């Protein structure tokens, strides 16, 4: 195994710094050789105690944590091997962004999502939420309004408020077991303080893959009112059941003009601990230059070595591990659906079109939200996410992270049955 094919020493900015600037083909060849034959076992249960895990740090007294959105499976062995190979070089000095970073994202968007974007639209982002927060600093002032569409990822509201902006709700419409955007309600919310609509695409916690027509309509409405759309697409690589994720900026010229996208491999490849492993896509040059300038001024445009290595390795041409993972998630969803079909507990799972999060409709139980959470945590010893944390429309719901080995999922469901 020639690890030097992956990492080459090169002089940059007048100093000798070891960075992964070898050709992409060399990187892929070296890592593929090292990880070949290792395979993967998604049924394996891994002990995460003592690893500073946020997910398991909240669990006590034998509880099964099924809340925060990270998975319990090992990451792609290709990615893990790439990280090990870089660490074998021992020197972890200041690092610049190699061309491969932009190349793999450009190729990935075209190959995996059908988005043939210009390479210059791509930029580094210091995490998706961190990147969005920097967009608030770039494009808004304290007191400006940001529209969100609950039930939606709880950190949307949290950081809008922490940044001194005002979150304005345009709740989704729940109809026939699914969700749709309320465009009539949206039209009534705009005023001269409304600067941004924050889109979750796919929608977390509901797992919605927004279709092209919906996204295009949203772009037209926001453009008419002079409002920017910032799209969080972190779950886009986990589209299920043969469906395709539609990047917001790909749907129309209007979407390119008003849109700013943030994405990355952290959810799909279980790299949440490498929180800076993310990127932006900003087609409009004026917005792009302004945003990237904010990052430079805050010194947030310098990714770590390991985030670069992980991102380059994740977005290679071979997607066998990711496709196998998605089939496993689909099987876990089937386990959940079969369980609630076989046992009439008054809980209805809403099938996600993307990601490993299942939105459970528990309203038929007639419990208060406190009683509902007590049922799961105190009686069943399961920790789900509280539906009310996702805003209006979350009452009577919980979000269940099923990104875990099937034996763990079955144990959790059996505990829930015993609690009833």
N, C-alpha and C positions, 0 to 999 in steps of 0.2 A: 504494500500500500504506500503510495507516494504522497504523503500529506503535503509536501511542498507544492504540489500542483494546486492545492486549495489556497494556501496562504503564502504570499510572496512579499519579501521586504521591498519597500519602495521609498524613495525620498519624496517628502511632501512638505511644503512650506519651509524649506530650508533645513528640515530636521529629518533624521532617519526614523520612520515610524512604520510599524508592522500593521498592515491593514489588508483586508480581503479584496485586492484589486486584480487578482488573476482573472482570466477570461471566465465567463459564465460556464462555458463548456467544461473547463478544467474543474471548476467548483463542483458541478453536477457529477462529473465522472468520478472524482475522488470520493465524494460522499456516498454515491451510489455503490461503489465498490466496498466501502467500509460498512454500510448498513445492509448490504445484500444478504438475504437468507435469514435475517433476524425475525422477520414476521411480526405479528402483533396478536395479542390476546386481550380482547376487550372485556372478557369475563373475569379476568384476574382482578382480585381485590388488593389494593395497595395501601399500606399503612402510612398515612400522612401525618401521624403524630410527630411532634418534634421538628416539623418543617416550617414553622411560623405560618401555617395555613390560617387565613382569615376564616375560611369556611368551617374548618373543624375547631377553630379556637372558640367558637360560640357554642359548640355542642358539649353538653355535660350529661353525666349519668346515663351513658349509653345511647344518647339521642343520635338519630341519623340526620345529618345536615343536608337539606335539599333546597337551599335558598339561593345564595349568591351564585352568579352564572359562571362558575368554572367547572370543568369536568373532572372526574376521578380516574380517567384513563391516562396512560402515559402518552406523551406526544409522539408524533411521527418519528420513527427511529432515524430517518434521514436527517431531520432537523436536529435531533439530539446529537447525532454523530458530527454534524457540522459544528455545533457548539463545542464539543469535546476537542475536535481537531484544532479549532482556533485557540482554545486554552492551552493546548500542547505547545504553542509557540511561546508561552510564558510571559512575554512582554505585552502589557495592556496599556499602551501609551495613547496620546491624543490621536483621534481618528477622523478622517474626512469621509464624506459619503461617496462610495464608488459608483461608477456608471451602471454596474449591475443592479443596484437598488432601483433605479428608474426603469431599466430594461425589463426586469421580471414583473414589475407592477403593470407596465404597459402591455406586455404579452399576456399576463394573467387576465386583465380586464377584457381584452379582445377574445381570448380563447375561452375563458370560463363564463363570462357574462355578456359576450357579444357587443362590447362597447369599444369601438375603434377610435380611441381618443388620441389627441396629440401628446407626445411625450413631454413637452414643455409644461403641460397642465399639472403634472405630478410634482408634489413637494413632500418633504418630510413633515410629519406631525408628531409632537411629543405626547402621544396618546390621543384617543378619540375625544374623550371628555375634556382633557386639557387643551386639545386643539380647538374645540368649540368655545371654551372659556376665553381663549386668546382671540377668537373671532368676535366675541362680545366687546373686548377691549378695542378691537380694530374698527368695528363698524357701528358701535352704539355708544351712548352716554348713560351715566347713572339716571335711572328713572324712565328710560325707554322701555317699550313693551316687546315681549317675545311671546308669540302664540305657540302653545303646545296642544296636542290632541290626546287627552287622556281617555282611557287608562294607558299610561305611557311610562317608560323607564323613570324611576323616581329621582334619579340624579339630574334629570332635566330641570325640574322645578327647584331642586336643592341648590344647584349652582347658578341658576338665573338669579335667585334671591341673594345668594352669597356675593354675587358680583354687583349687587345694587340695582339690578334690573327688575322689571315687573313681569311675572308669568301670567298670561291670559289664557284661560281654558276655552278650547273649542272641542267639547267631548265628541268622541266617535258615537255613531248610532249602532246599537246592538239590535240586529234584526235577523230572524230565521237562523239563529245559531251562529251568526257571524257579524263582522263589523264593517262599516263603511264610513267614509268621511262625510261630515255635515257641511257641504259647501254653502247652503243657504245661511246657516249659522255663522260661517266664517265671514261672509260678506258684511255682516253687521258689526264685526269687531274692529275693523280698520279705522285708525285715526292718525293724526300727524305724529303721534308718539310711537306708532307701531313700526318697528324696523326689521324684525326677523320673524319668520315662521320656522320653528325647529321641528324637522320631520324625522320620524323613526322608521327606517326603511331597510329591512323588514321591521314590523312593529313589535316591540317588546313591551308588555308581556304576552301579547295575543298571538304572536307568530305569523302575522299577516305579510304575505308578499304582495305589495301594492302593484296593481297592473299598470301598463303603459298609459292607458286612457285616463285613469285616475290621477297619475302623476302629471300628465300633460295639462289636465284641467287645473290642477293645483298651481302649476307654474304660470298659467295664463292669468289666473285670479291674482296671484301675488305680484306679477309683473304690472298688472293694471293699477295696482295700488302702491307701486314703488317699494315693495317689500322683498327682501332677500329670503331665499330658502336655504337653510343649512340642513343637510341630510346626514344623519348618523347611520352608516351602512355596515356596522361591525358584524352583524349576523348574516350578511349577504352571501358569504361563502358556504353557508349551511342550508341552502335551499333543498327541500326534500321532495320525494315522490316524483322525481324527474322534472320538477318545475324549475324555472329559471328566475333568478333575481334580476330585477330591472334597475340599473343604476339611475338615479334621478336625472343627472345631467345628460343622459343618453336619449331622453324621450323627445326632445325638440330643441330648436334653436333658442326658444324662449327660456327653456330650462337651463341651457348653457349660459345664458345671459344672467339669470337671477340666482343660479345654483352654486353652492359650495358643498363638496362632499368630503366626508372623513370615513376611512375604513382601515382595515388591517387584518392580519391572520390570527390575532390573539384568541378569538372565540373558536374558530374552526380547528386550530391546531393546538388548543389548550396552552397558550403562552401568556396567560393573564399576568403572571408575575413579571414578565418583561413588558411593563406597562407603556414604554415608549415605542413599542413596535407598531407603528401606524403611519398613515400617509394621508395627504389631502389631494383632491382633484378640483382645480379651480379653472374653468375654461376662460373666464373673462379676465383679460390681462390687467386691467385696472384694479380689480379686486385681488387678483393673485399677487401683484406687486405690493399692494398695500398690506395684505395679510403676511406675506413672507417678511416684509420689513418689520412688522410687529414682533415676529419670532426672533429676528436678528437683534432687535433692540432689547429684547428680554433675555438674550443668550439661550434661547430654547430651540435653536436650529442645529444643535450638535448631538446627534444620536450616539448612544453607547455602541461599543464594538459588538456586543452580544445581540442587541436588537437588530443591527444591520445583518449579522450573520443569520439570525433566525428568520428574518423576513425573506432574504434571498433564497435560503434553503427551502422555506415553506412553499414559495411560489414557483417551484420548478415545473417541468413539463409532466412528470409522472404524478398523477393524482390518485394512485391506487389506494393509499392509506386513507385519504379523505373520503373517497367514495365508499370504502368499506366501513368507515366510521358512520357515515350517513345511513347506510343500510342497517347498521346496528341500532342507531337512534330510532329509525322507523320501526324496528322490532320492539324496542322499548315502549314506543307509543302504542303499538298493538297490544302489548301486555297491559298497559294502563286502560285502554279502551275495553279490552276483554274483561278485565277485572270489574269495572264499573257496570258493564253490561250483565255480567253474571250475578253481581251482588247489587241489588236495588237499594243503594244507600242514600239516594237523593242528591248525588253528586254527578255532574255531567262534564266530562273533559272536552275541551274545545281543541280539535286537532290542529297543531301548528303546521304551517306550510314551510317554516324554516326554524332552525335552531333546536335546542334540546330542552326547551322550557314549555311546560304544559299549563295552560290557564284552566283552572277548575272552577266551574260554576256550582257553588254550594248554596245558592239562594233558597232552594226548595227545603233546606233543613230548617229554615225559620229561626236561625240563631243570630244573636248579635255578633259583631266582628270579634269582640273579645271572647265570647263563647266558642266561636269557630276556631280561633287560634289556640284556645285551650284544648279543644278536642284533638287537634293535630299534635300539639307539643306536649301537653301535660298527660294526656291519656294515651296517645299513640306513640309518643316519643319520636316524633318527626318534626323537623324544623322547615316549614315552607316559608315563602315570602308572603307578607300580609298584603292582600289585595288593595286595601285602602291607601297604601303607600304610593300607589300608581295614580292617585287622584280620583276625581269624580268618575263613577262607573265601576270602581273597584270594590265597592261594598258587596259582601257576599261571595267574593272570589278569593282564591289563593293561587299563587304561582308555584309550581313544583318543578324542580330541576331534576330531570331524569337522565342527565349525562353521567351515568354511573353504571357499574356492572349490573347485569340483569339479576344476579342473585341478591344484590343489595336492594334493588327496586322491588323484587318480590317480597323480601323481608319487610320493607316499609309498608307495602300494601296489606300484607297480612296483619301487621300491627294496627293499621287503620281499621280493618275488619274486626279485630278483637276489641278495639276501643268502642265500636258501635255495639 
